[in-house]
Amino acid sequence: MAHPNEEVARSATEALSKGDMEGFLSHHTEDTVVHFPGRGPLAGDYKGRDGVAQMFQKQMTMLDAPPRIETHDILANDDHAVVLNNVSASRKGKTLDQQQVVVLHIKGGKIAEVWLQFSDQQAMDEMASS
């Protein structure tokens, strides 16, 4: 049987992969915070469900299509879940494939804080800025 926080992470990731933003955001606390790393136009902290939705809307205006997310593994304990993804995205016909680590702080069965990390942050920043 999977840890409950693994189930939260898996369900949220599956909803995001299907483009179900409402389902994805329902797994987050009202005051959730997402930390997007780097120096590109997406970098920064996004606060609340509305802030997270705005981050994804901004991302979608930049990309040719929604990114493809394939989950490699999910690790979880009583406070956190770590999602290991393979992510592929394209912008202006150029594709970037990366590994992504998503660290989730989970409180009361909801995602309270998220830290994103990419295998090549510089390539991510360059793609988002081109």
C-alpha positions in Angstrom: 0.0 0.0 0.0 1.4 3.4 -1.0 1.9 6.2 1.5 -1.0 8.7 1.5 1.3 11.5 0.5 2.4 9.4 -2.5 -1.2 9.1 -3.5 -1.7 12.9 -3.3 1.4 13.5 -5.4 0.4 10.8 -8.0 -3.1 12.1 -8.3 -2.0 15.7 -8.7 0.6 14.8 -11.3 -1.9 12.7 -13.2 -4.4 15.5 -13.3 -1.7 18.0 -14.5 -0.6 15.5 -17.2 -4.2 15.3 -18.5 -4.6 19.1 -18.5 -7.2 18.9 -15.7 -6.2 22.2 -14.0 -9.2 22.2 -11.6 -8.4 18.7 -10.5 -4.7 19.6 -10.1 -5.4 22.7 -8.0 -7.9 20.8 -5.8 -4.9 18.9 -4.4 -3.3 22.2 -3.2 -4.0 24.3 -0.1 -5.6 27.7 -0.6 -2.3 29.4 0.3 0.0 27.0 -1.6 3.3 28.4 -2.8 5.2 27.2 -5.9 8.9 28.1 -6.2 10.0 28.1 -9.9 13.8 28.3 -10.2 16.0 30.1 -12.6 16.3 33.5 -14.2 13.8 33.1 -17.0 10.4 34.7 -17.4 8.7 31.9 -15.3 11.1 32.2 -12.4 9.7 33.3 -9.1 7.3 32.4 -6.3 3.6 31.8 -7.2 1.2 32.1 -4.2 -2.2 30.7 -3.8 -4.2 28.5 -6.2 -4.8 31.6 -8.4 -1.1 32.3 -8.5 -0.3 28.7 -9.5 -3.0 28.8 -12.2 -1.5 32.1 -13.5 2.0 30.4 -13.7 0.6 27.6 -15.9 -1.3 30.1 -18.1 1.9 32.0 -18.6 3.7 28.8 -19.4 1.0 27.9 -22.0 1.3 31.2 -23.8 5.1 30.5 -24.2 4.9 26.8 -25.3 3.8 25.3 -28.6 1.7 22.7 -26.7 1.3 21.5 -23.1 4.5 19.9 -21.8 4.6 16.1 -21.8 5.2 14.8 -18.3 6.1 11.2 -17.6 6.5 10.2 -14.0 9.5 8.0 -13.3 9.0 7.6 -9.6 7.4 9.1 -6.5 8.9 8.9 -3.0 6.9 10.0 0.1 7.0 10.2 3.9 4.7 11.9 6.5 5.7 15.5 5.4 6.9 15.4 1.8 6.6 13.7 -1.5 9.3 13.8 -4.2 8.2 13.3 -7.8 10.8 12.4 -10.4 9.6 13.3 -13.9 10.8 13.3 -17.5 9.5 16.4 -19.1 9.4 17.4 -22.7 8.3 20.8 -24.0 8.6 22.7 -27.3 8.8 26.4 -28.1 9.0 27.8 -31.6 9.6 24.3 -32.9 12.5 23.6 -30.6 12.1 20.7 -28.1 13.7 20.5 -24.7 13.8 17.2 -22.8 14.7 17.3 -19.1 14.5 15.5 -15.9 12.5 17.3 -13.2 12.4 16.9 -9.5 9.3 18.2 -7.7 9.5 18.4 -3.9 6.1 18.7 -2.3 5.5 19.7 1.3 2.1 18.2 2.2 -0.1 19.2 5.1 -3.4 17.6 5.9 -3.5 15.8 2.6 -3.0 18.9 0.5 0.1 20.3 -1.2 1.2 23.4 0.8 4.5 24.2 -0.9 6.4 23.1 -4.1 10.0 23.4 -5.2 10.8 22.6 -8.8 14.2 21.7 -10.0 15.3 20.9 -13.6 18.3 18.9 -14.8 19.5 21.8 -17.0 18.1 25.1 -15.6 20.2 27.2 -18.1 18.6 25.5 -21.0 15.2 26.0 -19.5 15.8 29.7 -19.0 17.1 30.1 -22.5 14.1 28.3 -24.0 11.7 30.4 -22.0 13.5 33.6 -23.0 13.9 33.0 -26.7 
